[in-house]
């Protein structure tokens, strides 16, 4: 297994209890490798491995130009970032490649990038590669998209919007939704609240019951395949990841 | 003079709700207030109960003098081109496929357009206070870095590489494609792509002087603005908060406050350990106690996190209570921050 932190912001490293992740796969558990993306390494690799730039070519200059291009031309930065996970998965070294992708608003730009670049570039290797990436991203045999959301108003509305956008523009296979941070039912009901006095006991019960109603409402708005619990009082990202891993088990 | 508040922070911490709450509270104090969201998602409309937000400010019913607008990136870029480019160049730019893709589809470009829009509103002097709700994560920091990025784009690191240090006219450009390096790049990357981009950059370059002055002006507004970082106790937002403090220093911006959202009452922590005497039903007592203890654990975790960031960054941390259901209207939005004095402390 390979896990990729696509934004390279150390979120994945802390959840895997790894002090730091680099661009080369680090084995964090037996059989589980992880990397953190780094755009200049990804660019280098894109040039050498994917575009097959000949050894005689002035790679340094081309790479400098592409680095500038990545800041300038639409889609280049995104395609380099999303190209890495796709290349890893195409290489056949891993049973699965799991990508921790950017937030939904930005993620759609990444999904769109290969197609945008394929449309903008008239000919050549870049176009061919971009087309290949777009095809792989769209294949439901090779790619699966999981949207992780929580049962609250704004995350749910954003998820529904993204589901429609991805479907309408055929940006990838239809995503399935993982509902995270779902409170377990307390087993209490509204009529119990009057029996709990007016202190913290009653306040916490009121809060819990309101949240149960709210989360049931939003959970019903959005079809989801997996539900994960809200881990109240759990402190570190490593603990959170391990407790969730125990519960995800086979559904994924 | 128009004052500006920028609310930044990780995704999902309630930035938009907090921006709307600040807007509601400040407008109630008799100041004309605009809440501007640059988030592609239509969050602000949801929080304010308006069906749709667009590029033009919409007046919020029920508030004294409160307005809201959402940034339409492509409309803003068009405005920038119309304002700064020579009409003929402008026409060519707007028709260029790179320009269209740049304007519509990519968050970094949106961040610059948003800064430009913010500056535009500041300069109209139509509002006393403008509250800017930034997009989450990298996008939030990008908002502050965008003027410098735009300047780099226009001053043309790429263009210089493509054309040499002397900037040629359009006609001279293709002479350079004969250079061996470019010939290789042509073969490898698809030459027409580079030429098209170069055309685009040359046109963009005609706006260099105005945009470079403009981006410095925007940077000035960003430095003068009151920046607030919104967070919750969750590991990801806390991590992002650290990043914001570390990276915002690089653009000479120091956040003035942290809004610590969804805070639970600290009183639950001690209460969870006290014996319960006044609930006779044993089964209910057990359920209610287990519930309070679970939430008290969460309250403890929150209070540790709040103490840590307050000690680390020496800025006031304003706890914003966790309400369920979330604020549904203007009054509830105002109530959300009513106990904090954040509006008074920051001088609004």
Interface residues (C-beta under 8 A of the other chain):
Chain A: X7 X9 X10 X11 X14 X47 X51 X53 X57 X58 X61 X62 X64 X65 X66 X68 X69 X71 X72 X73 X74 X75 X77 X78 X102 X103 X104 X105 X106 X109 X112 X116 X119 X120 X121 X122 X123 X124 X125 X126 X127 X150 X152 X153 X154 X155 X157 X158 X161 X186 X187 X188 X192 X195 X196 X197 X199 X200 X201 X202 X203 X204 X205 X207 X208 X210 X211 X213 X214 X232 X233 X234 X235 X236 X237 X240
Chain B: X11 X12 X16 X17 X39 X40 X41 X42 X43 X46 X47 X97 X98 X101 X102 X105 X106 X107 X108 X109 X135 X136 X137 X138 X139 X149 X152 X153 X157 X158 X161 X162 X181 X184 X185 X186 X187 X188 X189 X190 X191 X192 X193 X196 X197 X201 X235 X236 X239 X243 X264 X265 X267 X268 X271 X272 X276 X278 X279 X281 X284 X287 X288 X289 X290 X291 X292 X294 X295 X296 X297 X298 X300 X301 X304 X322 X324 X325 X326
